[in-house]
Amino acid sequence: MALQEIATGISEALQNKSFEGSLKFDCGSAGVIVLAEGAASTTNRDTDCTITISQDNLVKLLKGKLNPMTGVMTGKLKISGDMTTAMRLGKLIG
């Protein structure tokens, strides 16, 4: 699944939900997905929080097949920046 497809799916999921702050999924050479202002895009920018994760693990995370806490503990994802923003994401996809 391409990052643009993932971003489109996230944007659709955010339409009826509120997400404060900005968050970036950094998938390395595959690119980024930025959640900000109620939408998701693949345009890189500074954000409140960055989650470094592989594209495959991002798909698993969003489908509920990778628990965020387990992902952090096993090194499958790394969080930098505002941890509160990351916690809001957990409630959104949890």
N, C-alpha and C positions, 0 to 999 in steps of 0.2 A: 504494500500500500504506500503510495507516494505521500510525502509530507503535505502537499497541497490538499489531497483528499482528506487527510487526517484533520487539517486546519478547518476545512469546510464542515466536517462532521462536528467538530468542537463548536464552531460558530452556531450551527443549528441547535446544538444542545444548550447553548448559553442563552438562546432567545427568550426563554421564560424564567431565567434565573439571574440572580445578581452576583457579580464577582467584583469585589473591591480590590484595587491595587492592580499591579501588572506583574506578569510572570512569563518567563521564557523557558521553553524546553529546548535545550541545546543538544542536538543530535550529532555533533561533530561535523564531519565532512558532508553528511546528508543534509544539513541545514538546521534551521530553527523554526519553532512555532511560538509566536508571541500572543499571549492572552492579555488584552487591554481594552478598556472602554466597551465592554460587552461583545467583543468579537475576537476572532483568532486570525492571525495572518502569518505569512512566512517571511515578512520583512523584518530584518534584524534591527533592534534598538535597545537602549538601556531599559532595564526593568527593575522592579523592587526586589525580585527574587529570580534566581536561575536554577533550574533543575537540569543537571547534566545526565543524559540517559541515551542509550542506543535507540535507534528507530524501532527495532523489534520489541524492546522492553517497553517503549512508550505505548505501542499498540496493546501490549499485554496489560499495562497499567490502566489504560482507558477502558478496556473490556472487562476489568475486574479480575483478571487472571494473575496480576502481580500486586500484592499488598504493598502500599507505599512504605510502611514501617519495615517490612521484610526486605524491600528493595534497598532501603538505606543501610540496613544492618548487613546485607550481603554484598554491598558495594555495586549493586546494579543501577543505583541512581545516587547522585550527590546533590545536596542542596546548599546553595550559597545565597547570602543576602537575607532579606526579611523572612524569618521563619513563620511569622504570623500569616503571611500571604500563602506560603506553602500549606499551612494548616487549613486555610479557607478552601484551597483546591481539594484537599482531602474530603471535606464536607460536601463539596460540589459533586465529586465523582464517587463518593463512598456509598 
